[in-house]
């Protein structure tokens, strides 16, 4: 029998040294991994400039700003003039947008938001940005409609997000716009009260440093650090809504009907310096401030625009001379109509003389020749000293951003000559702001006490309020001098009343400007410097400044109309406005009319408009 | 052959040992470890419970804050509507529509009131 021999298999053997070598390599690799793990764990690995630990911390621990609410601006009656309201803004992350759907989205949004579809499409496909605003601060109804569309087909609207953003809103639109000012798109006050009080209105943003979950909510079990926000202070202005509305209406009507360049009206509380109304026209809507040229919202003409006050400044000339005892109310100067000084012929507006004039008659006739002689009697030093005491040539200190200082010639400066004193006496060659002028006249109404004007009367953080106390800025003339000047100004006012009452009563003689009341007023026609050392002959500024009523005066009022086209002197434009405001103020203040103070065809207490 | 006649484990002894409470309080050796583990477990449970409650309350606070923000938004929106409705530009045409007009002279009466000393203030000031 054949047998098959089976060769035994050769055992597989691995030599020990090989096994040890493999194990050693594995051990080394493990050691390397362990080392690297340690290296990573100890936070020494960097990605760019930041360690992994920092990156991890940044992912988990986040600093979330807690926004503060900007304070509310109220008028003195508590009506809201400015507040922050959260509106929804529509943002897009272009990398998340469905490219094919983008044109359709653009067309839909264009119809809803009133924007060009091409502009929207450009933003939708601009992948170099992660976050682009399609439209900020969308009206709630519009935002709701867009959201409705989004809900219909959510996938179509990938990459589109709504986000709430605070926006400063001015419910009154252009109401008191120059006084309130504006807040820019970054939430910073840039003019008016918004600019001046920006620091306290804005408050301070808080910060929450905490670990957050996937939805960015803070995880409260982890240690947190909170710096709470401090909301802005609410401010209450001295503005009276009725008076502000009245002066805005009157100013707009006057500027539009006389085709003037613009104008200013200020109403100031004589006893405290509180501003009851400031209107400048043309004005702007602070809700859309960026649609206007910067000078429209940055410059408040009532406190910063300089002008030569013209004959209204004769009030200061007379008060300065009487205070310095250079002359009395009975002193007379000879008004020859034209007078020569230092080689120049200086004259009245009509070059006509009025004969011997007391200071009161100088105001009554608005005599330039008389005023310059009174200033000469006073002397340059006493004159300029009084002018500065009245607050000219320096800011009044009102709490509105952007106040001007004015220009008062300096006797010590090169180029000054006595001729400058002559022209300054009737308000030329000197530049003031409307606020400085009305404030000086308010001092006459306040028995010679100059007050610091102010616009914010209360600042409140919650129930904790700080009330602004009126501040005296010095006794500029004695009460007796102030009283005498007021009597002169009543006559001056009555001298101009035929401009209003003549067409109504048919009597063009002097009468009461506001029947039933004694009102102070002085008119002025100002030439406008042309910037080349001369005057622009194409227009003038007509202004009136005065007190209502004359005794125990409540208000100082200034009306200034720039370049009325149909009135070369400007006065017949400004006087009716002043008269209308004064008579409304008397009724508003419930001051009883005196029946004895009514002339021919007038009824005490009856408004001029109702008398027609 | 040797026989162990000793009682192996008398039942009475066992019972006596079982009801001997002091024996359980003698935490010697491994018992300390068990007790420590029990304590740790209890503390962990407490901590876990507290942490859970804290986390829940934290989310409630977050939700309340979100609710507060919504309410503040609504409040500001209403304040805005109120302010817009109170604007003179809105009131004046409405008043005209309703037939209101400025008071005529014959409708105005001026009444002079004597200034009355504030006796209330005096009473308060007096003890």
Interface residues (C-beta under 8 A of the other chain):
Chain A: X69 X72 X79 X80 X81 X83 X84 X85 X86 X140 X164 X169 X171 X172 X173 X175 X217 X218 X219 X220 X221 X241 X242 X245 X587 X590 X592 X593 X603 X605 X606 X607 X610
Chain B: X51 X54 X55 X57 X58 X59 X61 X62 X72 X73 X76 X77 X79 X80 X82 X83 X84 X86 X87 X88 X89 X102 X104 X105 X108 X110 X112
